[in-house]
Amino acid sequence: MKDPGVVMLALPGFSQEREPYLLLGDYMHNRLRAFRMVDFEAREEIALKLPPLKPGFQRWAPCALVEGDTIWLYYTMGDVAGGINWPTFRIYVAKGRIPREAPVREITFDEEREVVLLTSGEFNGAKDYGIIDAELFRDDDGQLYIYYNVVLAGIPKVRHRSSPIRSQRMHDYVTAFGQDDEKRVWDDQPGEDGVAEAPAIIKRGGRYLMFYSSRGSDRDQCVALLESDRPHGAPWTNRRIISSTRADDKPAHLAAEPWERLGVGGQCVFEKDGKVCLLYQGLGALEAGEPPERNRVRAAVMEYRE
């Protein structure tokens, strides 16, 4: 799996109330998947029918927005045929229609297109980069924002690469304001090994909360939290670690399961029953001999206090 997401839907055949549906990038079968969640357990699967992938390409890190019976699915896509080729990775969006017939078994998407973010073709003078891990957030005034990671390539290993988090406003579901509107969110800090990725945003009590994955994605990864007064262009501060395998991090949730032994991350966040619900994946193999890609998703329900 890669970086779960959640979309709140009211689907025919289930409930008229908006319920959480878990979105996942399935590495082993190279597809995006969606499951209805009941008490934080994945239940009925809804097939996501997307345009065919280019040979050697892979989609991951999905998130979605819903307006009426239209769903906009965002994801990272790039070439992995010979290993992760970071400069090929960009953010894409596909438009789907939620069927009115009950029960819904599948959603078909079309109109796949790139969400163009770095309109100049470079980032701080670097032309060798990738863009991954989109998060879409709609504020109370209706303004839509996109958060993403710029991966500075050229370093073959995940650790010690640079992946700063940036944000832009969106004109609509597919068009960003452009690089002139790009704002710094987070560049990492000492001890994060140059990696701060997979942002997840929620608003609580007049404050904006951003959860993100810190400290690499191969080992010792943890989930950290930042806060801001505004969703775009204001400083993100008050950093603290929410979940980690290391007790010396003093995390709110100690990751102690065997399948979390290599770290935790790739989180998403949503609100249900007035509480902040955080989902993140464990990065440890489930059993001896199983690959790290066989991950699980863990839920943490949090009480946020200003």
C-alpha positions as CSV (number, residue, x, y, z in Angstrom):
1,M,0.0,0.0,0.0
2,K,1.0,3.6,-0.4
3,D,-0.4,6.5,1.5
4,P,-4.1,5.9,2.3
5,G,-6.7,8.6,1.8
6,V,-10.4,9.0,2.8
7,V,-13.3,10.4,1.0
8,M,-16.6,11.0,2.7
9,L,-19.5,9.7,0.5
10,A,-23.2,9.2,0.8
11,L,-23.7,6.3,-1.7
12,P,-27.0,4.7,-2.8
13,G,-27.6,1.4,-1.1
14,F,-25.6,2.2,2.0
15,S,-26.7,5.4,3.7
16,Q,-27.8,8.9,3.1
17,E,-25.2,10.1,5.7
18,R,-21.7,10.8,4.6
19,E,-19.5,7.8,5.5
20,P,-15.8,7.3,5.2
21,Y,-14.4,5.3,2.3
22,L,-10.8,4.2,2.5
23,L,-8.7,4.9,-0.7
24,L,-5.5,2.9,-1.2
25,G,-2.7,2.5,-3.6
26,D,-2.1,-1.2,-4.0
27,Y,1.6,-1.8,-4.9
28,M,1.3,-5.5,-5.4
29,H,-1.5,-5.3,-7.9
30,N,-0.7,-1.8,-9.3
31,R,-4.1,-0.3,-8.8
32,L,-6.0,2.2,-6.7
33,R,-8.7,0.7,-4.5
34,A,-11.7,1.9,-2.4
35,F,-13.4,0.3,0.6
36,R,-16.4,1.3,2.7
37,M,-15.3,1.6,6.3
38,V,-17.3,0.4,9.3
39,D,-15.8,1.1,12.7
40,F,-12.5,1.7,11.0
41,E,-12.5,-1.7,9.3
42,A,-12.5,-2.0,5.5
43,R,-15.7,-3.7,4.3
44,E,-17.3,-3.6,0.8
45,E,-14.9,-2.8,-2.0
46,I,-15.9,-0.4,-4.8
47,A,-13.9,-1.0,-8.0
48,L,-12.3,2.1,-9.4
49,K,-12.1,1.9,-13.2
50,L,-9.4,4.3,-14.4
51,P,-7.9,4.8,-17.9
52,P,-5.1,2.3,-18.7
53,L,-1.7,2.9,-17.3
54,K,1.3,3.5,-19.6
55,P,3.7,0.5,-19.5
56,G,5.9,0.7,-16.4
57,F,3.8,3.4,-14.7
58,Q,2.2,3.2,-11.3
59,R,-0.4,5.2,-9.4
60,W,-0.3,5.8,-5.7
61,A,-1.3,8.2,-2.8
62,P,-5.0,8.8,-3.8
63,C,-7.3,11.4,-2.3
64,A,-10.7,12.6,-3.6
65,L,-13.3,15.4,-3.5
66,V,-17.0,14.9,-4.1
67,E,-19.6,17.4,-5.5
68,G,-23.1,15.9,-5.9
69,D,-22.6,12.7,-7.9
70,T,-19.3,13.8,-9.3
71,I,-16.0,12.5,-7.8
72,W,-12.6,14.0,-8.5
73,L,-9.8,11.5,-7.8
74,Y,-6.3,12.8,-7.4
75,Y,-3.2,10.7,-7.3
76,T,0.6,10.5,-8.0
77,M,1.6,8.8,-11.2
78,G,5.1,8.0,-12.7
79,D,7.5,5.5,-14.1
80,V,8.7,2.7,-11.9
81,A,9.8,0.2,-14.5
82,G,13.5,0.5,-13.6
83,G,13.0,1.7,-10.1
84,I,11.3,5.0,-9.0
85,N,12.1,7.5,-11.7
86,W,11.3,10.7,-9.7
87,P,11.4,13.2,-12.6
88,T,8.5,11.4,-14.3
89,F,6.2,11.7,-11.3
90,R,3.4,14.3,-11.3
91,I,-0.1,14.8,-9.8
92,Y,-3.0,13.7,-11.9
93,V,-6.8,14.0,-11.5
94,A,-9.6,11.9,-13.0
95,K,-13.3,12.7,-13.1
96,G,-15.9,10.1,-12.2
97,R,-19.6,9.8,-11.8
98,I,-21.1,8.0,-8.8
99,P,-23.9,5.7,-10.2
100,R,-27.4,6.3,-8.9
101,E,-28.2,2.6,-9.0
102,A,-27.9,0.8,-5.7
103,P,-25.7,-0.8,-4.5
104,V,-22.7,0.9,-6.1
105,R,-20.1,-1.7,-7.1
106,E,-17.8,0.4,-9.2
107,I,-17.0,4.0,-10.3
108,T,-15.7,4.7,-13.8
109,F,-13.3,7.6,-14.3
110,D,-12.2,9.4,-17.4
111,E,-10.7,12.7,-18.4
112,E,-7.4,11.9,-16.7
113,R,-5.2,14.9,-16.8
114,E,-2.1,16.4,-15.1
115,V,-2.6,19.1,-12.4
116,V,0.1,21.5,-13.6
117,L,1.8,23.0,-10.5
118,L,5.4,24.1,-11.4
119,T,4.5,26.2,-14.4
120,S,8.1,27.4,-14.9
121,G,9.4,23.9,-15.3
122,E,11.8,24.2,-12.4
123,F,11.9,24.3,-8.6
124,N,14.5,26.7,-7.0
125,G,16.5,26.4,-10.2
126,A,16.3,22.5,-10.3
127,K,14.8,20.9,-13.4
128,D,15.2,17.4,-12.2
129,Y,12.3,16.9,-9.8
130,G,9.1,15.0,-9.2
131,I,5.8,16.0,-7.6
132,I,4.0,13.6,-5.3
133,D,1.4,13.1,-2.5
134,A,-1.4,15.6,-3.3
135,E,-3.8,16.7,-0.6
136,L,-6.9,18.7,-1.5
137,F,-8.5,20.9,1.1
138,R,-11.6,23.0,0.8
139,D,-11.9,25.9,3.4
140,D,-15.2,27.2,4.8
141,D,-15.3,30.0,2.2
142,G,-15.2,27.4,-0.6
143,Q,-11.6,28.1,-1.6
144,L,-9.8,25.0,-2.7
145,Y,-6.1,24.4,-1.9
146,I,-3.7,21.8,-3.1
147,Y,-0.7,20.6,-1.0
148,Y,2.1,18.5,-2.5
149,N,5.7,17.4,-2.2
150,V,8.5,18.4,-4.6
151,V,11.0,15.6,-4.7
152,L,14.4,16.8,-5.7
153,A,15.8,13.9,-7.7
154,G,19.3,12.7,-8.5
155,I,19.8,10.8,-5.3
156,P,19.0,7.2,-5.8
157,K,18.0,6.3,-2.2
158,V,14.9,7.5,-0.5
159,R,16.8,8.6,2.6
160,H,18.6,12.0,2.4
161,R,16.6,13.2,-0.6
162,S,14.8,16.5,-0.3
163,S,11.0,16.6,-0.4
164,P,9.6,20.0,0.8
165,I,5.9,20.6,1.2
166,R,4.3,23.4,-0.8
167,S,0.7,24.7,-1.3
168,Q,-1.2,26.6,-4.0
169,R,-4.8,27.8,-4.4
170,M,-7.0,26.1,-7.1
171,H,-9.2,27.9,-9.6
172,D,-11.3,24.8,-9.9
173,Y,-10.9,21.0,-9.5
174,V,-8.2,20.7,-12.2
175,T,-6.4,24.1,-12.5
176,A,-4.0,25.5,-9.9
177,F,-3.2,29.2,-9.6
178,G,0.4,28.4,-10.8
179,Q,3.9,28.7,-9.4
180,D,3.6,32.4,-8.6
181,D,1.0,31.4,-6.0
182,E,3.2,28.7,-4.5
183,K,3.8,29.0,-0.8
184,R,6.3,27.3,1.5
185,V,4.6,24.9,4.0
186,W,7.6,22.9,5.4
187,D,11.2,22.2,4.4
188,D,12.0,19.7,7.2
189,Q,14.2,20.3,10.2
190,P,17.3,18.7,11.6
191,G,16.7,15.0,12.2
192,E,14.1,14.6,9.5
193,D,16.7,13.4,7.0
194,G,15.4,15.8,4.3
195,V,12.0,14.1,4.1
196,A,8.7,15.7,5.0
197,E,5.9,14.3,2.9
198,A,2.3,13.1,2.5
199,P,0.5,16.2,4.0
200,A,-3.0,15.8,5.4
201,I,-5.0,18.9,6.3
202,I,-8.0,19.5,8.6
203,K,-9.5,22.6,10.3
204,R,-10.4,22.4,14.0
205,G,-11.3,25.2,16.3
206,G,-10.3,27.9,13.9
207,R,-6.8,26.4,13.4
208,Y,-5.4,24.5,10.5
209,L,-3.7,21.2,11.3
210,M,-1.3,19.4,9.0
211,F,-0.2,15.9,9.6
212,Y,2.8,14.7,7.6
213,S,5.3,11.8,7.3
214,S,8.7,12.7,8.7
215,R,12.2,11.0,8.7
216,G,12.2,9.0,5.5
217,S,10.0,6.2,4.2
218,D,12.4,3.3,4.5
219,R,12.8,3.2,8.3
220,D,12.1,5.2,11.5
221,Q,9.3,7.1,9.7
222,C,6.9,8.9,12.1
223,V,3.8,11.1,11.8
224,A,4.2,14.7,12.9
225,L,1.7,17.5,13.3
226,L,2.0,21.3,12.5
227,E,-0.5,24.1,13.1
228,S,-1.2,27.4,11.3
229,D,-3.6,30.4,11.4
230,R,-4.2,30.2,7.7
231,P,-4.2,27.4,5.1
232,H,-1.9,29.1,2.7
233,G,1.0,31.5,3.1
234,A,1.2,31.6,6.9
235,P,3.9,29.9,9.1
236,W,3.2,26.3,10.2
237,T,4.5,25.9,13.8
238,N,4.1,24.0,17.1
239,R,5.5,20.8,15.6
240,R,5.0,17.6,17.6
241,I,5.1,13.9,16.9
242,I,1.8,12.0,16.9
243,S,2.9,8.4,16.2
244,S,6.4,6.9,16.2
245,T,8.2,3.6,16.9
246,R,10.6,5.5,19.1
247,A,9.7,6.1,22.7
248,D,12.2,9.0,22.9
249,D,10.0,10.9,20.4
250,K,7.3,11.0,23.2
251,P,4.5,10.3,20.6
252,A,0.8,10.6,21.4
253,H,0.5,7.0,19.9
254,L,3.4,4.7,20.3
255,A,3.6,2.4,17.2
256,A,4.5,-1.0,18.8
257,E,2.9,-3.6,16.5
258,P,5.2,-5.9,14.5
259,W,3.9,-4.6,11.2
260,E,4.9,-1.1,12.3
261,R,8.5,-2.0,13.2
262,L,10.1,0.0,10.3
263,G,8.0,3.1,11.0
264,V,4.6,4.7,10.3
265,G,3.4,7.3,7.9
266,G,1.4,7.9,4.7
267,Q,-1.5,9.3,6.7
268,C,-4.8,10.9,6.0
269,V,-7.2,12.7,8.4
270,F,-10.9,13.3,8.5
271,E,-13.6,14.3,11.1
272,K,-16.3,11.9,12.2
273,D,-18.7,12.3,15.2
274,G,-16.9,15.5,16.1
275,K,-13.5,13.8,16.5
276,V,-10.3,14.0,14.5
277,C,-9.6,10.6,12.9
278,L,-6.2,9.8,11.7
279,L,-5.3,6.8,9.5
280,Y,-1.8,5.8,8.8
281,Q,0.1,2.8,7.5
282,G,2.7,0.7,9.2
283,L,5.9,0.1,7.3
284,G,7.0,-3.3,8.8
285,A,6.6,-6.7,7.2
286,L,3.6,-8.7,8.6
287,E,5.5,-11.9,9.0
288,A,9.1,-13.1,8.6
289,G,10.0,-13.2,4.9
290,E,7.1,-10.9,3.7
291,P,8.1,-7.8,1.9
292,P,7.6,-4.3,3.5
293,E,4.9,-3.5,0.8
294,R,2.6,-5.8,2.7
295,N,1.5,-3.0,5.1
296,R,-1.5,-2.4,7.2
297,V,-3.5,0.7,8.1
298,R,-4.0,1.8,11.6
299,A,-6.6,4.2,13.0
300,A,-6.1,6.7,15.8
301,V,-9.0,8.8,17.1
302,M,-7.8,12.0,18.6
303,E,-9.2,14.7,20.8
304,Y,-7.8,18.1,19.7
305,R,-7.5,20.8,22.2
306,E,-6.4,24.4,21.3
